[in-house]
Amino acid sequence: MDFLKHIAFSQSLEHIGLLHLAINIVYALFVPYVSVLFVSMIIAVTFERRGLKSGNEMSVRFARELTQSVIPNKSSLLLFGVLPFFAVLLGYAQLLQDSPDVAVSTLFVSFLLFSAGALCLYAYAYTFRLNEILSIATSAGPDEALDQYAKENIRFHANAGMWGVVLVTLSQFLFELAVSASTKPWEVTTLWDALISPESYARMGQALSFAGMLTGAAILYLFFAGKHTEESEYTQFVKKFSITLSLLSTLAAPLFILLILAAFPQNGLTGSVFGITALVLIMLFAAGHFFYAMLKSFSTRLAANALFILTAALILAVIKDQIAFGSATRIESARLAARYDKENQALLDKMGLGAAPLTGEEIFTGRCSACHTFTEKKVGPPYKETLPKYENKRDELVAFILNPKKMNPAFPPMPNQGLKPAEADSIAAYIMKTYKQK
């Protein structure tokens, strides 16, 4: 199931950066909608079954209105669910094409399960409407054929809802396993590795808590902005359930966010990751206050504010994860970019358009020697002190040259030299070879 990796193309560093940006944009459409869809359909199917069994019409009504709000038509599932998911799958296949991790194959299975689950959930929503039409038709008078069709539709409706929830739940679980595996592409190489990773379960907990918060806020806004303005037993029931769901989820979310941070690989933790995490926690604190205020005095303005803040917090959490993913896989990105440069140079040479690349010695003389020597301190530390840790780790040295970070507090940070991956590889080979001879 890794065939997507095999058909992926090599990418330059610029293209890799654009891929990360594109995934963030797609996530901004995909994650909020799927989060609400996931929890809403669990609620709808559960409440409908409970309501039919106990004869509670409010539960059935709530399930019907919730389903119609989240799945107004099949286009919403396609545009905000299936197509963005497929785009994310292709993006990860491009970024992880040279790594042995299980993320892409797991994402592919998750995508298939989600597509099947989305089809079942659309059938569930459609047959909900059909049930209403058939109940009106059968109430007009006895009709054996119509009664039989209505009974078959009810059975199909129940099965579609149950299987839709099961398939989407499995898809969500595998999706979080894949995202967790993607941050450790050389460690998590089997599904078992992903299953025993603490980060996978912390991510699933975060996904559930964000989905609960967002779903509660969406219900409060969608149900009471322009409709259900009258106060009744039903509106009290909806408000109480939604606010309780949102508050409990808001209390749980910070724990899972911090657990993910603790489980994340060290090379993925940057100042940006910590800063965005702090901002997300502050936004959750603000949203919690809005929910608490609604317990005392409900207003759609408070619900709208909570929904907006939670959607922004979820998107920021996704961006934070993508920044960490990019940092954790910068060696893979450097390797892909180096291969792209070599293939591009070979194509130019074949067409007679290639220029002779700079050698490692030429790059050292023209750029590196201004700040570094092999044996003595200059603007930067001597290579004899810094290069030993890169023995047999040339990919890591190339990644550092392409994207330098402050390492030694005694020296200023190394500026980015704007080298191409092939040039970075050339200078890395030259200084590693030369420092051993000094």
Secondary structure by P-SEA (a helix, b strand, c coil): cccccccbbbbcaaaaaaaaaaaaaaaaacaaaaaaaaaaaaaaaaaaaaaaaaccaaaaaaaaaaaaaacccaaaaaaccaaaaaaaaaaaaaaacccccaaaaaaaaaaaaaaaaaaaaaaaaaaaaaaaaaaaaaaacccaaaaaaaaaaaaaaaaaaaaaaaaaaaaaaaaaaaaaaaacccccccaaaaaacaaaaaaaaaaaaaaaaaaaaaaaaaacccccccccaaaaaaaaaaaaaaaaaaaaaaaaaaaaaaacccccccaaaaaaaaaaaaaaaaaaaaaaaaaccccaaaaaaaaaaaaaaaaaaaaaaaaaaaaaaaaaaaaaaaaaaaaaaaaaaaaccccccccaaaaaaacccccccccccccccccccccccccccaaaaaaaaaccccccccccccccccccaaaaaaaaaaaaaaaaac
